[in-house]
């Protein structure tokens, strides 16, 4: 398996037992696991949905009961962006929802990614990114794949995931600058 920063090329993810790691998560993540299993069942039942992957602390295996669910869902290009209209119903099939919000990134006029955010009664938050296969950059080093029908989620460390210190410093400056603007008004 490639290390972070290893640009030796993509490596296929193992296709067998992709969901076995769900059984190994600690009991305190039982509700997280239930939501992920429901999401997997919904994804498997729709042939337009091609890949499902958990990222963030749950994907890294460092999650706790306060962790949110960071999930990526890849769809066929032909279904994009119309399938985004079905995402509220998809999310509501995962369990009771306290609040939810849906929007395109960077905008509805130029949709590259669709973001679904939902809050469950027990405090778990879902942050779901829906994207067409053409916009997939690969799988980061901490992703745990639940479904990959076409072998699209190659383990890579895509160059766009790496940032040099100057870019990070610029982002930090822009964040602080924007925060000061908010404080003025």
N, C-alpha and C positions, 0 to 999 in steps of 0.2 A: 504494500500500500504506500502511496506517495506521501511524503511529509509535507507540511505546510511550506509553501514556497518552492516545492519541487516542480519544475516545469518539464519533466521528462515525458509528459503526455498523459492523455486520459487513460484511466484504468477502469475496466468494467466492474460494476458492483456485483457481488454474488446474488444470484437470482433465487436461491432456495432459502426458505425460512426467514423471509424478510421481516415477518412480524413476531418472530420468537422473542426478540428483545423486550416486547411489551410485557411478557410474562415475568421478566426479570426486574421490572421496575419496582421500587419499594411500595409497600401497601399504602403509604400516605398519598400516593399518586393514583389510587384506584379510580377516582372520578375522572382524572385526566385520561386514563387508559380507556374507560368506558366511552368517552367522547371520541377518542381516536378510533376505537373499533367501530363506532357508528359511522364515523366519517369514511373509514375504509370500506364498509359495506355499501354506503351510498356511491362511493367512487367506483367500486367494482361493478356496480349495476349499470353504469353509464359508459358505453364504449367511447364516447367523446373525451372522457377523462382518462388520461394516459399514464400519469405518474403522480404520486403523493409522497411527500417527504416532510419529516419533522425536523426542525432546526432549533437553535437556541439551547437553553439549559437542558430541556428534556432530551433533545437530540444528542447532546454531549454526555448525557448520563449524570448531570450534576443538578438536576431539578429538585425542587422541594414542593410542598403543598401550596406555596405562594407563587409558583412559576406559572407564566402564561404559556399558551400553546402557540408556537410559531410554526406555521405550516405552509408549505408550497404545494400548489395543485397545478399541474400542467395539462392543457387541453389541446386537442387537434386544432391546427390553424384555421380550418374551415368553420369551426364553431365560434371563433373569436370575431368580434366582441359580444355577439348576441347572447352567448351562454351566461354572461354576467347578469343578465336579467333574472336568471334562475337561482342566483346565489342566496338571496334572502330565504327562499324556501328550503334550499339545501342546508343552510346554517340552522334554521329552525327545526329541522329533522334531527339535529344532534342533541337536543334537549331543550328544556325551558330556558328562554332568553329574557334577561332583565332589560338589556339595552343593546342596540346594534347600530352600525353605521357602515355605509358602502360608498366607495368612490373609485374613480380611475386615477391612475398616476401615469404620466405627469398631469393629464387633464382629460376630460371627456372628449375634447376635440382631437387629441393625439393619444389614444389609449394604448399603453404598452403593458400595463399591469392593472389588475383590478384588486382592490383591497377590501376585505370584509373583516370588520371588527365586531366582536360580540362579547357580552358579559353574561356569565351564567350566575344563578342565584348563590352558589357556594363560593363565589369570588373568582373563579377561574375565568381568565380572559382568553379569547381566541383571536389571533392575528393571522388571517389567512390571505395569502397572496395567490391570485389566480393569474396565469399567464399562458399565452399561446406557445407552442413548442418552439416556434421560430425565435422567441425572445429568451429562451433558456440559455444561461451561460455555463451550466454545469452544476455539479454538486460540490458544495464546500466541504471542508474536512470534518465538519461536525454534524452533517446531515444524517438522519436515519431514515432510510427508505422503507415505506410501507407497501408501495406498489410501483412497478416500473414495467409496464407492458411491452415497451419497445426498446428497452436498454438505453433510454435517453439520459438518465442520470449517471453519467460517467463521473467517477471520482476525479476531480480536477482541482487545481487552484488557479482559476482563471485569472489572467493578468488584471482584469478590471476589479478583482477582489482585493488586490494588493495596492497599497498606497505608500508613496514616499513621504518622508517627514515634512517636506515643504508643503505638500498638499494638505496634510493633517493640520499643520500650523495655520494655513489659510482657512480651512474649515472652522477651526477654533476661533479665529479672528471674526469670521462672518457670523458665527453664533453669538459671540459676545456683542458685536455691533448691533445685531438685530434685537437682542435682549435690551440693550440700552434704548433703542428706538421705542420698544414697547413701554418701557418705564416712563418715557416722556409723555405718553398719551394715556 
